[in-house]
Amino acid sequence: MSNSKSQSNPKSRLFVLELYEDNEDHLNILNNLISNYSIVGIKHDRDIWEDDVFNDVNKTIKYHKGDFKKIHHHIIIKFENARYKNSLSKELNIEPNLISKCSSFKSYVIYMTHRDYPQKAQYDFDEFYGSLVPDALNALNELKPENEFSIICNFIYSKQSRITFREITEFVLQCGYYSTYRQSFNLIKELVYEHNEHYFRISQIQ
């Protein structure tokens, strides 16, 4: 098999899928996955477009910034032995472009909750479903303190206005980062003061 073919039809024990609720075939596939496969999934029903998206042909706006995206599911599927993407696509009767090789279970679980994208809609742990939910929760619990600190910093930096300690506290409690927050509070406090001072100067100029 050539290198280009192997890239388009990778072999792996882990794949990720994206299914849409407005597609009846996708809902049937989802029910099949929940009943018969080792998966962990989550429904994204609060995602929004962060920028305007334009049609390729006439350059009109296809999706406006702030519009909600179609409700969809992100799913990790795990096999005991490596499988080819194309054979999995045929088995599930799903479009090949909606299946990708998963290089890191932990990284994709984090992405599914948006814990590393605080500017995006946040999804809770109890929104997971499937037989691999315990594995997903263990992966999240294994986050190193320095990773948690980085996510807290990104949450502060992503705010396009002044931020309160109440907002930060609610965020870290939701994510389970309170221990890291408490241990690093003095540094986080300095970052907050610096961030708020920046937006105070902007408001004075305006």
N, C-alpha and C positions, 0 to 999 in steps of 0.2 A: 504494500500500500504506500502511495506517495505521501510526502509530508503534508501537502495541501489537503489531501483526503483525510489524513489522520487528525488534522486540526478541525475539520468540519464534522468529523464523526469520531470524537474522542471516546476512549474507553475509561471507565471510572466506576468506583463503588458508590460515589456520591454525585447526585445531580440536583439542580434547582429548576423549578418549574414556575411559570406564571400563568394563572388562570383567571378569567374574567366572568363576573356574575351575570352579565347581560348576554352570555353565550350559553345556551342550554346544553350543548355538547360538553362544554367545560364543566358545568355543574355535575353532569353525569360522570365525567372523569374524576372530579373531586370526590364524589361519593365512593367510587371504586377505590381510589387511593386510600381513603380513610378506613375502608373495610378490609382491604387486602394487602396493603403495603406498609413497610416501616417508614413513616413520615413524621415530620413536624411542620405545621403550617400556621399561617396567621393571615387574617383578613385586613387589608388596608382600605378603610372606608373614609379616611379623613385627609388623604394626601391632596395637595393643591399644586397647581402649576406655579413655579417660582418666577417664570418669565413668559412673555407672549410667545406662542408657537405659530409659525406661519406655514401656510400651504406651499408646497414646492412649485406648483404650476403657476398660480396667479398671485402668489405672495400675500393673499388675504390672511387675516388672523384666524387660525384654526382653533386655538385655545387661548383664552385671555389669562394674564397673570392673576392669580387668586382664585381662578375657577377650580372646582373640585375635579380630580381625576376620576376615571371610571373605577368603580369598586373592583378590586382584584385580590387575589390570594398569592402569597409567596410560599413556596413549599420546598422543603429538602426531602429527597427520597434516598434511602440507603439500602444497599444490597450487600449480601455476604460475599459475593464474587463480582468482579468487575464486569460491566456491561458496556455495549456500544450505544452511543446516543441514538443512532438511526433505528436500531432494533427496539429500543425503548419507545421511540416515537411511534413506531408501527404498533407495538403492543398496546399502548395507551390510546392510540388514535388521536394524537395531538400534533400540532404543527411543530416541526423540528426547531424553528426559530424561537419557540417558547421554552426550550430545554437547553440548559447549559451545564457544563461540568462544574462541580463545586470543589474548589481547591482547599477551602478551610471551613469546616462545620462551624467552629466558634465564630469566625469573622462574619459568616452569613447570618447566623443567629442574632448577632449584635445588629447587623444591618436591618433585619426584619423588625426590630423594635425601634430603630432609629436612635439608639442610645448614643451613637457617635455622630449624629447629625441633629443637635439640639434645636436647630432652626426649623426642622421638619416636625410634622405631627408625631407625637410620641405614643407608642403602643405598649400596653401593660403585659406582664408575664402571664396573667390569667386569660389572655386572648389567644394563647397558643392552643393547638389541638393536634391530636395524633399520638401514636404509640411512642414517639421519640421525645415527647415533652420533657420527661425527666432528664434526658441527655442535654436538651437545650437549656434547662434551668441550671444544670451543673456547669455547663460552658459559661454561662453568665456569671455564676458565682466564683469562677476561677479567674476573673479579671484581676490583674495586678493593680495595687494601689496607684502606681504611676499612670496606668491607663485611665483609672477613674479620675485622677487629678486632671489629666489632659482633657477629658470629656467635660468636666466642670469648667475648665478654662474656656473651652470652645463655646459652652453655653453662655458665658459672660460676654465673650467677644462677638457672638452672633447677634446680640441685642443691638438694635438700631436706635436705641434711646437709653436714658439712664435706667439702671437696674437697682432693685431693692434687695436687701438680704432676705426678705420674706420670699421673694421669687426664687432665689437661689436655694433657700432651705426647702421649699416645697419640691423643687426639682431633685435635690439630692435624696430626699426622703422617698420620692417616687422611684428613683433608680436604685436605692439601697446603698448609697455612697456616704452615709452620714459619718462613718468612722474616718474615712479619708478627709471629708470636709472638716471634721473637728480637729484632726491632727494637723491639717494644713491651713487652719483658719487665718492665722496672721498673714500668711502670704496671699491668700485669697482676698482678704480684706484690703490689702494694698492694691491688688489688681482691680477690685471694684472701685476704689477711690480714684484710681488713675483713669478707668473707663468713664466714670461719671463726670470727672473733671473735663475730660475731652468733650463730652456732649454738652456740658455747661458752657464751655467756651463757644461751641457752635451756636447755641441758642442766643448768646450775647451778640454774636456777629449778625445773626439774622434779625 
